Amino acid sequence: VISALNQVCLMIKGRDRPVIAKKLRDEFGVDFSLLLRLLPNVSVLFPELISPAMSVEVGEAMNARSVCFTLLRFVRVVSSPRHPIMLFLDDMQWADSTALDVIHTILSDTM
């Protein structure tokens, strides 16, 4: 799921890019480093904000609830009725319970 959403960042193009970038900045604010740790490709939306000197704390572990909430916030920003996200998830029989919880939370979101 994380890999698929990371690829979504690379697919955001055209005039939607600045709009989505602003929405992500507004939504995440000081929590932007959490999003960047999970989805490093989000940096393509913010070339002016991401510098080589900006460090991302890779060693610090994120709990499953934090990962789930961060991904849910990302999906809420980048998807809309006009531009839905469609993910094809293969080999779900190999998913662990945490991955299934993340998928369930994203699919069950009603906002």
N, C-alpha and C positions, 0 to 999 in steps of 0.2 A: 504494500500500500504506500509506504513511504517513497519507494523508488518510483512508483507511478505518479504520485503527486509531485515529486521532484521534477519529473519530465514535463508535467503540466506547466511549470514555470517557463520552460523553454518554448512552449507553444503560444504564450501570450504575446501577441504582436499587434502592430498597427496602432490605430488611435485608441484602442482599449488599454494599451500598455500604461500610459501615464495615469489613466483613471484608476486602474487596478492598483498601481504602485501607490497612489495617494490613499486609497482605501486600506491597503495593507499597512501603510505607515500610521494611519489614524487608528486602526484596530489594534496593532501590536505595540506601538509606542516604544516604551523602554523594554518591552519583552521581545523586541525584534531579534535579539541574539538567540533566543530559543528557536524561533522560526528558522533562522539561518543555520543553526546546528542540525536541525532535522532536514531542511530542504536547502542545501547549499546553492542550488541553481536559482534561488530567489534573488541572488545577487545581480543577475542580469537585468532585473527590473530597476535596480538602484545603482547604476554605474557611478553616479556622483557621490553616493553615500558610503560605498564600500571601498576602503583603501587597503592596500597590502598590509598596512600596519594594524588594521583592525583584527583583533584576535578573537577567536571563538573558542570558548572553554570546552575542548573536546573531552577532557578527562572527567569532567563532572557528569555524573549519571543523571538521567531524567527518569522519573518514575512513569509507569504506564498511564496513569491518569493525566499527567502533564503532557505526555506525548499525544494522547487522545484529544485532549482539549485544544492543544496547539493546532493539530491537523484539522479539527472541526472548525476552528476559527478561520483557518486558511481556506477551507472549502466554502464556507459561508461568503467569504470575500470574493473569490474568483469565479464562483458559479452564480447563475441567476436563471430565471425562467427563459430569458432571451438567449443566454449562453450557458447551457447546462454542461456539466462534466459527465462523461461516460467513461467508466473504467471497466476493463475486461480483466477479471481476476482468474487466473488459471491455477490449477493444482491446489485448490483450496483444501484438499484432504490432508495436505502437509502443514497447514497453518496451525500454530499453537493457539492456546486459549486467549492470550493477550492480543494477538493479531485479529482473532475473530471478534474480540470485544471492541477493538478500534473500528473494524468494519461495521459492526452492528451499531455503534454509536453514530457513525457518520450517516449510515443509511436510515437511521431512526430519527434523525434531526428534523424538526418541523419548522424551523425558522426560515 
